[in-house]
Amino acid sequence: MQTAEQQRVETPGLVPARRRTLGRPWTTILGLSALMALLGFLGGQLLGAWYWVDESMTVGISSHPVTQIPTVLRQDGTPPLFYVLLHFWMRVFGTGEQATGSLAMIFALACVPAAFWMGSSLFGRRAGWYCAVLASTNGLIIRYSNETRMYSLLALLSILATGAFLHAFVFRRRGYLPLFSVALCAMLYTHTWAVFFVAATAVALVPCLVRAPDRRRVLFDALLAFGAAGAGFLPWVPNLLYQRAHTGAPWASLPTAKELFVRPVLLLGGWTSFLILAPVGGLGVAEMVRRRRSRPSVAYGIAALIMATFLVTAWIGAHLNPGWSPRYFVAVIGSIVLVAGVALSRAGRWGLVVLIALAFISARPDGLFSEPKYGMAGLSNLKGAARSIAPRLRPGDLVMSMEPGQLTTLYHYLPPGMRYATSMGPRSDPGVIDWRDVVTRLEHADVRRNVAELVNAVPVGGHVVVATPNFIRETDLTRYFKLVNRDGRVLIQTVARDPRLVQQVVVPREGTYPVGASAHLRVFERTS
């Protein structure tokens, strides 16, 4: 016969509650650590490999004195939070790729416990683990965990804001109101697409008000939370209005109606992932619908409403002010992870099978984007190309780029003392892209005169470097890129036909076509 002590050890239900509670935190810590290690492995394989245009621009902006960053950003069109954080980070750890990329990685790793908190605190521990797994293998988070940009920070804030909103306005846990306000305000200071998240959560307040027994209290809390976030963001509004009037994203094309349906599929890892998730996840959704009067089911529906409203408002906004890119959808990653994770957690053992399959598919290097940061030529070849020509150059040499953005990367990797210019003329601050009214400035640029004046200032024996990106089919281009191609061809012709200039080398060699935001670097020497 077993003793009482043996029964307590061998029968889980008889283990003292104190012992169970002591074991659970360590299990949670170990599990989350393993998932964070997985994310770190998947995203960190190329951490610190090289910068591409957006990253070098971010480093260039953050290198300015912190009090000047808001003014510098009037040329760019983004809010200042990540740049300010990166500024202080670089003062301690430097401006190398690995140093700056580590800051983005920290935010990405924090998404895993944040997703676990969001899922488990709202829908139970099983849902929490499903959300944590999806966060650790999500293509968006992996893709931007190794990039010196604000998107991993935006993902973390999206998760925190989504969870806090549902706690505060569905479950009526008013203690989460400060977290929601702070996270929402921080999102607004991180990326302009946070405005669409604000709109989505504002729409989601409607069903919260409809079902609330004390609507005045809910309305008061909403005014308090959104008002506090708005008050915190108020100092940036003048800059935001200036940016909206003069910058935008001239390189972006307008989204089609098809994008409204295709984008959620791509955010889940592509059509393969969607076809696997839909039937099994549908079982979990059906379970939530069956219990539709319960608060968890209402919270699930509101999370889905936030996601759908975000997509619609972003699509409309992109037509009013061009700017549509897969990476911007990080702003709604909290709802995406929650909707998918909870659905699978309610689908039984098949939900677990699909979770594993979905995680595997989404975590592949080519699982989500056509521009993965894998391989030196995967997104930009400018680091290797710049270092190849650097020994030939000396202070005072001229570097010209057809595409204004690539100047920031060349500035980072070429030796100090170079002079920089685009087809629009010289750049006094080549670490920053000036997007202000750029299409108008390109249209009125006198390329031949600008190039002639720049070359005249190069002494005999000096060098002229011309960066020539890939030419894309005109039918695929926005007005901005058509102008860049037009002026770029004039720039090349003007330099190539100048009898004073002799071409020395082309990197990479003629006949090769680097992909992504890459370019050929042509080095000319002035001989007379």
ABEGO torsion letter per residue (X at the ends): XBBAAAAAAABAAABBAAAAAAAAAAAAAAAAAAAAAAAAAAAAAABGABBBAAAAAAAAAAABBAAAAAAAAAAAGBBAAAAAAAAAAAAAAEABAAAAAAAAAAAAAAAAAAAAAAAAAAAEAAAAAAAAAAAAABAAAAAAAABBBAAAAAAAAAAAAAAAAAAAAAAGBAAAAAAAAAAAAAAAAABAAAAAAAAAAAAAAAAAAAABABAAAAAAAAAAAAAAAAAAAAAAAAAAAAAAAABEBAABBBBBAAAAAAAAAAAAGEAAAAAAAAAAAAAAAAAAAAAAABAAAAAAAAAAAAAAAAAAAAAAAAAABBGBBAAAAAAAAAAAAAAAAAAAAAAEAAAAAAAAAAAAAAABAAAABABBBBEAAAABAAAAAAAAAAAABBBGBBBBBABAAAAAAAAAABBBGBBBBBAAEBBABAABBBABGAAAAAAABBAAAAAAAAAAABBBGBBBBBBBBBBBBAAABBAAAAAAAAAAAAAAAAAAABAABBBABBOBBBGBBBBEBBBBBBBBBBAX
